[in-house]
């Protein structure tokens, strides 16, 4: 058994040389990447980038590994069940490179952690669950304030998307047309409408298996791997300063199963009434999203009635 004392970075990364040169490999070694969420896509990002030679990370995730994670998540093994995801993923990365510097945030991305999480990193990767809209909006807002690029790839059906946000370009909220007046279910709905180009059309996903109340939906390990390849290629390009990435409003979706590749330049939906119409269609297509929306409206009405009674 090889001891960590015998580890050689140059030997471990020598097969990179020829695609990157020795100077670029040193750039990868010195880079620091922040990964928000290290479950499905995020865990795979960490392991792949560690194998590519990136040696400094910050990872954030408040969850533990559970049985359903075994189907697609890089750190999900029987031996890791009930273990914090950040702890398990840190140990896996260190088993690839014992000299990696990796800072963990087991409370996830929130108001108390986000500034430290983003400090002194070169690029940010969004691996937050699709249903977690509040920490995602916070991440993009704060990353923009600190001048950081944020990359996101969503595994959808048999394919994967790519969105890259330039800190000097269009904001996350502007692109998805999200604001604080909307309910959480509306925010999630418009986020998914912008993320998945075929969400409202006939798809290969059984809509009845997308549960917005339990915050779960179908995903394949193969699409997680596809997202990983997409993101890590863009990270490589950005860290080595080979050329500026193509950012929002430009995005793409690739589906190798159906031999489909969609390049798009999506502008924000210009009219609120049009957005409401699309949400109405989404509510019909995904009944669990409509139920969450109805509960939120009932809660808002109840809160308003309480406030009004206190003012009398």
C-alpha atoms as one frame of an Amber mdcrd trajectory, in Angstrom:
protein
   0.000   0.000   0.000   1.360   3.407  -1.026   1.796   5.858   1.859   0.719
   9.482   1.539   4.317  10.305   2.413   5.301   8.928  -0.991   2.754  11.008
  -2.883   4.111  12.900  -5.898   1.919  15.601  -7.457   3.976  15.561 -10.658
   3.643  11.799 -11.018  -0.075  11.811 -10.176  -0.844  14.454 -12.824   1.656
  13.464 -15.523  -1.066  12.161 -17.871  -2.486  15.698 -18.051   0.667  16.905
 -19.769   0.135  17.164 -23.484  -3.378  18.552 -23.018  -2.102  21.128 -20.529
   1.558  22.070 -20.290   3.728  22.104 -17.172   3.159  25.809 -16.512  -0.604
  25.389 -16.813  -0.507  22.413 -14.466   1.119  24.632 -11.853  -1.706  27.134
 -12.385  -4.244  24.394 -11.678  -2.340  23.383  -8.568  -2.486  26.915  -7.194
  -6.151  27.562  -8.051  -8.920  27.650  -5.439 -12.447  26.542  -6.360 -15.613
  26.977  -4.278 -18.270  24.288  -4.715 -21.699  24.964  -3.215 -23.303  21.575
  -2.696 -21.259  18.356  -2.853 -24.015  15.817  -3.343 -24.827  14.767  -6.909
 -23.084  17.090  -9.356 -21.007  18.917  -6.726 -19.352  15.806  -5.347 -18.392
  14.709  -8.835 -16.978  18.172  -9.559 -14.750  17.959  -6.495 -13.374  14.508
  -7.298 -12.792  15.301 -10.978 -11.069  18.618 -10.308  -8.905  16.992  -7.630
  -7.834  14.362 -10.169  -7.081  17.146 -12.664  -4.710  18.647 -10.105  -6.669
  21.524  -8.553  -5.359  21.603  -5.000  -7.415  24.171  -3.094 -11.132  23.981
  -2.406 -13.962  25.330  -0.328 -17.011  23.065  -0.160 -20.398  23.747   1.415
 -23.293  21.384   2.110 -25.556  21.008   5.172 -26.720  17.459   4.380 -25.707
  13.899   5.207 -25.531  10.915   2.861 -28.696   8.811   2.734 -29.737   5.620
   0.942 -31.278   7.271  -2.172 -27.945   9.071  -2.770 -26.268   5.740  -3.640
 -27.838   5.929  -7.088 -25.829   8.917  -8.342 -23.650  10.755  -5.802 -19.855
  10.444  -5.865 -19.479  10.208  -2.088 -22.451   7.922  -1.465 -21.321   4.516
  -0.230 -22.821   2.259   2.424 -19.874   3.162   4.638 -20.719   6.872   4.313
 -24.443   6.744   5.159 -25.406   9.273   7.863 -22.019  10.972   7.470 -21.839
  14.682   6.652 -21.339  15.108   2.940 -18.596  17.698   3.344 -16.624  15.392
   5.662 -16.920  12.342   3.423 -16.040  14.316   0.296 -13.075  15.980   1.983
 -11.662  12.584   2.919 -12.177  11.264  -0.605 -10.358  14.265  -2.096  -7.500
  13.847   0.371  -7.250  10.194  -0.653  -6.505  11.433  -4.181  -4.111  14.180
  -3.120  -3.100  14.271   0.579  -1.746  17.802   0.135  -5.060  19.323  -0.918
  -6.240  22.329   1.089  -9.975  21.952   1.604 -12.181  24.086   3.840 -15.622
  22.743   4.721 -18.867  24.576   5.500 -21.270  22.056   7.011 -24.018  24.662
   7.439 -24.166  25.181   3.691 -24.441  28.580   2.036 -26.295  31.090   4.199
 -26.003  34.674   5.417 -23.466  33.674   8.072 -21.163  31.600   5.840 -21.360
  32.988   2.308 -18.714  35.715   2.605 -16.083  33.359   4.044 -17.061  30.701
   1.528 -16.390  33.041  -1.403 -13.308  34.784  -0.023 -10.113  34.299  -2.055
 -11.570  31.793  -4.534 -10.978  31.916  -8.283 -14.334  30.575  -9.431 -17.600
  29.341  -7.938 -19.592  26.260  -8.949 -23.294  25.981  -8.165 -24.153  22.424
  -7.133 -27.093  23.409  -4.910 -30.275  21.322  -5.145 -32.749  22.649  -7.715
 -35.410  23.176  -5.040 -33.184  25.364  -2.826 -33.785  28.775  -4.375 -32.959
  31.084  -1.423 -29.336  29.959  -0.887 -28.858  29.906  -4.661 -29.965  33.531
  -5.069 -27.734  34.514  -2.146 -24.742  32.711  -3.690 -25.081  34.462  -7.044
 -25.643  37.876  -5.505 -22.642  37.654  -3.210 -20.395  36.129  -5.880 -21.227
  39.043  -8.142 -20.335  41.505  -5.376 -16.956  39.789  -5.015 -16.326  39.663
  -8.775 -16.523  35.871  -9.120 -17.783  33.836 -12.045 -20.452  31.266 -11.148
 -20.978  28.126 -13.242 -23.959  25.794 -13.183 -24.850  22.613 -15.068 -28.206
  20.958 -14.467 -28.657  17.244 -15.224 -32.041  17.077 -16.978 -33.518  13.789
 -18.243 -30.722  12.335 -20.430 -28.799  15.571 -20.845 -27.082  18.476 -19.145
 -27.264  22.253 -19.418 -24.617  24.922 -18.968 -25.030  28.456 -17.626 -22.100
  30.724 -16.729 -22.694  34.036 -14.957 -20.187  36.820 -15.506 -19.879  39.109
 -12.435 -20.105  42.063 -14.831 -22.901  40.624 -16.925 -26.575  39.862 -16.408
 -27.590  39.002 -12.855 -29.121  35.693 -11.801 -32.392  37.337 -10.741 -32.607
  39.294 -13.982 -31.972  36.277 -16.199 -34.615  34.159 -14.488 -36.875  37.155
 -13.795 -37.105  36.420 -10.063 -37.937  38.971  -7.368 -38.809  39.048  -3.675
 -42.530  39.603  -4.284 -42.879  36.075  -5.654 -43.651  33.031  -3.557 -40.902
  30.457  -3.166 -42.793  28.057  -5.446 -43.028  30.738  -8.138 -39.301  31.422
  -7.828 -38.509  27.715  -8.184 -40.905  27.448 -11.104 -39.390  30.280 -13.135
 -35.876  29.082 -12.280 -36.666  25.647 -13.718 -38.379  27.206 -16.745 -35.173
  29.087 -17.496 -32.925  26.153 -16.684 -34.682  23.436 -18.694 -35.478  24.410
 -22.279 -38.141  21.704 -22.704 -39.758  21.795 -19.261 -43.268  22.561 -20.574
 -43.061  20.408 -23.700 -43.371  16.648 -23.963 -40.368  15.221 -22.171 -38.907
  11.870 -21.168 -39.446  12.604 -17.478 -42.530  11.232 -15.749 -43.947  14.443
 -14.272 -45.749  12.501 -11.534 -42.336  11.515 -10.150 -41.282  15.149  -9.696
 -42.357  15.951  -6.138 -41.965  19.602  -5.150 -43.399  18.931  -1.696 -40.757
  16.322  -0.835 -38.186  18.163  -2.977 -37.114  15.243  -5.102 -37.123  14.284
  -8.762 -35.625  11.702 -11.117 -31.969  11.909 -12.172 -29.486   9.494 -13.731
 -25.855   8.942 -12.765 -24.985   9.223 -16.455 -26.281  12.796 -16.625 -24.376
  13.698 -13.462 -21.223  12.529 -15.256 -22.200  14.585 -18.300 -22.628  17.735
 -16.189 -19.250  17.039 -14.610 -17.509  16.916 -17.980 -19.211  20.111 -19.105
 -18.376  22.093 -15.958 -14.808  20.854 -15.477 -13.958  21.672 -19.100 -15.157
  25.246 -18.562 -13.308  25.476 -15.239 -10.121  24.367 -16.988 -10.553  27.035
 -19.635 -11.223  29.769 -17.067  -8.432  28.871 -14.623  -5.843  28.636 -17.403
  -7.066  31.930 -18.893  -7.222  30.397 -22.343 -10.196  32.510 -23.366 -13.221
  34.170 -21.804 -16.168  31.824 -21.299 -19.434  32.383 -23.162 -21.758  33.652
 -20.463 -25.424  34.313 -19.851 -27.613  35.113 -21.765 -25.861  32.423 -23.852
 -26.418  28.869 -22.615 -26.708  25.353 -23.977 -28.282  21.977 -23.382 -26.864
  18.695 -24.702 -28.643  15.360 -24.809 -26.419  12.554 -26.179 -29.207   9.993
 -25.761 -31.309  11.775 -28.387 -28.338  13.295 -30.254 -29.651  16.725 -29.435
 -27.717  19.928 -28.831 -29.498  23.230 -28.206 -27.556  26.481 -28.170 -29.617
  29.434 -27.079 -29.421  33.079 -26.182 -32.333  33.455 -23.799 -33.500  36.912
 -22.883 -35.544  37.520 -19.721 -39.292  37.132 -20.202 -40.327  40.748 -20.905
 -43.854  40.695 -19.493 -44.966  39.572 -16.050 -48.298  38.393 -17.471 -46.452
  36.060 -19.841 -44.433  34.673 -16.960 -47.629  34.097 -14.982 -49.121  32.253
 -17.953 -46.075  29.986 -18.170 -46.254  29.368 -14.429 -49.914  28.465 -14.769
 -48.981  25.859 -17.375 -46.188  24.606 -15.099 -48.638  24.299 -12.172 -50.906
  22.175 -14.357 -48.025  19.997 -15.531 -46.613  19.562 -12.010 -49.514  19.324
  -9.490 -47.141  19.101  -6.509 -45.759  22.560  -7.412 -49.317  23.921  -7.440
 -49.976  22.420  -4.011 -46.861  24.098  -2.597 -47.981  27.380  -4.180 -51.485
  27.116  -2.673 -50.037  26.460   0.780 -47.785  29.496   0.481 -50.685  31.723
  -0.547 -52.743  30.445   2.380 -49.848  31.169   4.709 -49.468  34.696   3.326
 -53.193  35.353   3.768 -53.076  34.072   7.343 -50.046  36.256   8.145 -51.737
  39.314   6.650 -54.905  38.705   8.686 -52.839  38.427  11.874 -51.020  41.680
  11.111 -54.285  43.462  10.363 -55.846  42.215  13.614 -52.852  43.474  15.589
 -53.262  46.932  14.003 -56.893  47.236  15.089
